[in-house]
Amino acid sequence: MTSKKVRVLVGSPIYQKPHILQKFLLSLKRLDAEGKELAYFFIDDNEDERSSQMLEDFSQEQNNVKLLASNQSDVYVCNGTTHYWNENLVWKVADFKNMIIEHAIKEQ
């Protein structure tokens, strides 16, 4: 009897500094995926080209990676204490997350 692998989608909008994104992507590479079929869906909302390149490299190194450029630019301020959100940013991220949910439903 062959057991069917559990399918897991890791999805997220990505707007991150390269040194933090590097650690995040490394943690994904180190996941114990035994018995699981991993897929990834990232929406690249980065301003730093190095972060966008890191996502592109990840998509070339891993299987089942969907990478979508957001093609949107908004002012997003983050300091060592907090993140500053405005209504446009909230709705943008909500739209991104809805796209990820729709992808998960479509791909079952």
N, C-alpha and C positions, 0 to 999 in steps of 0.2 A: 504494500500500500504506500503510495506516494502522498506525502502531505503537501498541501499548497502553501507557498510562502506568503507571509503577511506582507502586504504592500503598504509602504509608508512614504508619504510625501512631506518633504521638508521644504516649506515655502516661506518667503519673506521678502518684503521690500528691503533693499540694501542702500543705506546712506551711511557710510562709515569711513573713519580714518584708516589708512592702510595698516598701521601697526596693530590696530584692534581687529580689523577684518582678517588679517593673516592668522591670528589666533583662533578666530571663529571657524575659518575654513579648515584649519588644521584639526580642530576638534571634530568636524564633520568627517574628515578622512579617517579619524581614529575610532569612529563609532563601531560597536560590535553589531554587525549586520547579519550575523548567522541566523538563518531561517527567515530572513526578511529581504524584500526587494525594495531597495531605496530609490527614490526619485527626488529630484530637486527642481524647484521653480523659484527663481530669483528675479526680482524686478530691480534693475540697476538704476538707482536714482542718485548715484554718486556725482559729486562735482570734481573730485580728485581723480584724474585719469589713471593714476596708479591703482586705485581701488577697482576701477572698471576693468583694468587689465588683469588684476588678480581674479576677478570673477570669470573673465574669459579663459584664463589659464585653468581654473578649476573645472570649467565646462569641458575643456579639452582632455583633462586628466581623468575625469570621472564619467561613469555611465549615467544615462537618463537625466541629463541636466537641460532644463529649459531656461534660457536667459533672455529677458526682454528689457530693452532700453525704455526708460520712462519718457524720455524726451520732454521732460517738464523741468523747469527751474523755478525754485522758490527760495526766498531767504529763510534759512533755518539757523537759528542761533542756539548754540549749545556751549556752556562753559563748564568749569569744573564742579559747579554746584547743581545746575538744573538745565532743563531743555525749555525753550520758549516756543510754545505752540500758538498758532493763530487758526482761525476757522478754515482758511484755505488748505493749510497743511493737514488738518484733521480729516477733511473730506478727501484730500488726495490719497492719504494713507488708507482711508476706508475703501476707496475705489480700488487701490492696489490689492488690498486683502480680499475684496469681493472677486477680483480677477483670479486670485489664487484658489479661492473656494470653488469658483466656476470650473477651473481647470481640474481640480480634484474630482468634482462630480462627473465631468465629461470623461475623465480617464478611469473612473470607478475606483 
